[in-house]
Amino acid sequence: MRKLSISLLLLISILFLYSCNEKKNDTEEEKPAPVSEVTAEHNFDFLEEFPDGYCANAGGMANFIITKSLADSMTNNFDSIYKKDASKNDIKAMQNKYWLDTCTILAISKFLKDSVDSFDGIRISMGASTINDNGYGASNPFKNKTTLIIYPTKKSDSGHVDVNIPILSKACNQQSEYIKEFPKASSEMNVFIKKYYGKVKPNDITYTLSKGFWIDACVVHFIAAIIRDKSQEIDGINIKAAAYFGNEGVKVPGKIAKKQSTVVLVPSTGPNHDDNWEVIEKMFSNKRFFALFGGALNHSQLCPQLCD
């Protein structure tokens, strides 16, 4: 009898352990996929999230989504016009690409959405280092490395007015070099105006070097959505110097001069922040934007001087 009781206890214990293991397996199978796996796929339909009328103030999506070939043409235009001195030598201090990390972009988008002051976008202003770097050549007049300054803007009767509030975020481990307190930003903008503005292509008034570029908040939110949806594929945005020639076939609100500088925005990937043209292309391939096959984002407005 004692042997039978022991056998029954062993049998019950085995059945109990088996049952528990089955429940554990069931629970593991029902667990949701890790966030990294979810974000590797499309979390939502961009065409539903951003319909035809989205960003109408910036000319709509057909205005700010442009093809890789057009973007390449515009960046090449900048290099051939504005990145050359009078002797056709490369102006090495004039940068033609600036990288903005994903955390900063998301922080800017959140700032614009959460602000009680109803900011309508951002201004990317041109600046230049206050330090003369003789590494570019002791006799070279262009010895101040160019940079960017980003501030929010507010709509007014006179256009989009800069608000000198640096968009800082505690969520970012390191603040972007383009988010600056106003005293430093003002000094760098003044250096750019003194050293570059009016000095590049001074004998040809048909070329206009812009001092700043206004970007509608809706474009910033669109970029932030790309980042959230493609967090494993991109690490930021390359802000690439570009130039119009007047034959782009894209209507740009605020564009006055036929030949003037601008910027295009391209998602970046990898340790060297290489251009990733496919991210935007894949989103709209075989969709209603099939004719665009856009690989880059054109910013929304510009003027020869401050863009409103």
SVG drawing of the C-alpha trace seen along z (x, -y; Angstrom):
<svg xmlns="http://www.w3.org/2000/svg" viewBox="-7 -92 56 94">
<polyline fill="none" stroke="black" stroke-width="0.4" points="0.0,0.0 2.9,-2.3 4.5,-1.6 1.3,-2.4 0.9,-5.7 4.5,-6.7 3.8,-5.8 0.6,-7.8 2.4,-10.9 5.2,-10.6 2.6,-10.4 0.7,-13.4 3.9,-15.4 4.9,-14.6 1.4,-15.6 1.6,-18.8 5.0,-19.8 3.9,-18.9 0.8,-21.1 2.8,-24.0 5.3,-23.8 2.4,-23.8 1.0,-26.9 4.4,-28.6 4.8,-27.8 1.3,-29.2 2.1,-32.4 5.4,-32.8 3.6,-32.4 1.0,-35.0 3.6,-37.6 3.7,-40.6 6.7,-41.0 9.5,-43.2 9.4,-46.8 12.5,-46.4 10.6,-43.8 7.6,-46.0 9.4,-49.1 11.2,-47.1 7.9,-46.9 5.4,-49.7 3.4,-50.6 0.9,-52.5 -0.1,-53.4 1.7,-56.7 -0.9,-57.4 -3.6,-57.3 -1.6,-59.2 -0.6,-61.9 -3.4,-62.3 -3.2,-64.5 -4.1,-67.6 -1.4,-67.2 1.0,-70.1 -1.0,-72.3 0.7,-75.5 4.0,-74.0 2.5,-73.2 1.5,-69.7 3.4,-66.5 4.0,-66.7 6.1,-69.9 8.4,-68.6 8.9,-65.0 11.4,-65.1 13.3,-62.4 16.9,-61.4 17.9,-62.6 16.4,-66.0 18.1,-66.2 21.4,-65.2 21.1,-67.8 20.4,-70.5 23.3,-69.5 25.6,-69.5 24.4,-72.9 25.3,-74.2 28.8,-72.7 29.4,-74.2 28.1,-77.7 28.6,-78.5 31.4,-76.2 33.9,-77.7 35.8,-80.9 36.5,-83.4 39.3,-81.1 37.1,-78.1 38.9,-76.6 36.9,-74.6 35.9,-76.6 36.7,-73.9 35.3,-75.8 31.9,-76.0 30.2,-72.7 27.7,-71.1 26.2,-68.5 25.1,-68.8 23.9,-65.8 21.0,-66.1 20.4,-63.1 17.1,-61.4 16.7,-62.4 17.0,-66.1 14.5,-65.8 12.0,-64.0 12.6,-66.6 11.9,-69.5 8.7,-67.8 7.5,-67.3 8.4,-70.9 6.4,-72.3 3.4,-70.1 3.5,-70.7 4.2,-74.5 1.5,-76.7 2.9,-79.5 1.8,-77.9 5.1,-77.8 4.5,-77.2 7.9,-75.7 11.6,-76.2 14.2,-78.4 17.5,-76.8 19.9,-79.8 23.4,-79.8 26.3,-80.5 30.0,-80.3 32.6,-79.7 34.0,-82.8 37.4,-81.2 39.6,-81.8 41.1,-78.4 44.4,-78.8 44.1,-75.1 42.0,-76.3 44.9,-78.5 46.5,-81.5 45.7,-83.8 42.3,-82.2 39.5,-84.7 37.1,-81.7 38.6,-80.4 35.5,-80.2 33.8,-76.8 30.1,-77.1 27.4,-75.7 23.7,-75.8 21.5,-77.4 18.0,-76.1 15.3,-78.1 11.5,-77.9 9.3,-80.4 6.0,-82.0 3.5,-83.2 3.0,-87.0 1.7,-89.5 5.2,-90.0 5.9,-86.3 7.6,-83.7 9.4,-85.4 12.3,-83.7 11.9,-83.1 15.3,-82.8 14.6,-79.9 17.0,-76.9 15.0,-73.7 16.8,-71.7 15.8,-68.2 16.8,-66.2 15.9,-63.0 18.9,-63.4 22.3,-62.3 24.0,-65.0 22.6,-68.3 23.0,-68.9 25.7,-71.4 23.0,-73.3 20.9,-74.0 22.6,-77.1 22.0,-79.9 21.3,-83.2 24.5,-85.0 26.6,-82.3 24.1,-81.9 24.0,-85.6 27.8,-85.8 27.9,-82.9 25.2,-84.3 27.0,-87.7 30.3,-85.9 28.4,-84.1 27.0,-87.4 30.4,-89.2 32.5,-86.4 30.2,-84.6 27.0,-86.6 27.7,-88.8 31.2,-87.4 30.3,-84.2 29.7,-84.9 29.8,-88.7 30.0,-89.6 26.9,-87.7 23.7,-89.1 21.6,-86.4 23.0,-84.0 21.5,-84.4 23.0,-82.8 20.3,-82.3 20.9,-83.2 18.2,-80.9 15.5,-78.4 12.1,-78.2 10.6,-74.7 6.9,-74.2 6.1,-72.3 4.2,-69.7 7.4,-68.8 9.2,-68.3 6.4,-66.1 6.6,-64.1 10.3,-63.5 9.6,-62.5 7.1,-59.9 9.6,-58.4 12.1,-58.1 9.6,-56.4 8.6,-54.0 12.1,-53.2 14.1,-53.5 16.3,-50.5 17.1,-51.8 18.0,-55.4 20.0,-57.4 19.1,-60.9 18.7,-63.4 21.4,-64.9 20.7,-68.5 22.4,-68.9 23.2,-72.3 21.5,-72.6 20.7,-75.2 17.8,-75.9 18.3,-76.6 14.7,-77.5 13.9,-74.3 13.2,-71.8 9.5,-71.5 8.7,-71.9 6.7,-74.9 8.2,-76.2 6.2,-78.8 8.4,-81.8 11.0,-81.1 11.9,-84.4 15.3,-84.2 15.6,-81.8 19.1,-80.8 19.4,-80.6 20.7,-78.3 18.4,-76.0 18.7,-72.7 17.3,-69.2 16.7,-66.6 17.8,-63.0 17.5,-60.2 20.9,-58.9 22.3,-55.5 25.4,-54.0 28.5,-55.3 29.3,-57.7 25.7,-58.9 25.4,-57.9 22.4,-59.1 19.6,-56.5 17.5,-57.3 15.4,-54.1 13.5,-54.9 11.2,-57.5 11.2,-55.7 9.9,-52.5 7.1,-54.2 5.5,-55.5 6.4,-52.9 3.3,-51.6 1.2,-54.0 -0.6,-57.1 2.7,-59.0 4.2,-56.5 5.2,-59.2 7.5,-60.8 9.5,-57.9 10.8,-60.5 14.1,-59.9 14.5,-63.3 12.5,-66.1 12.7,-69.6 12.2,-72.2 9.0,-74.2 9.9,-77.8 12.8,-80.1 13.7,-83.6 17.0,-85.1 17.6,-86.4 15.5,-85.2 12.9,-82.8 9.3,-83.7"/>
</svg>
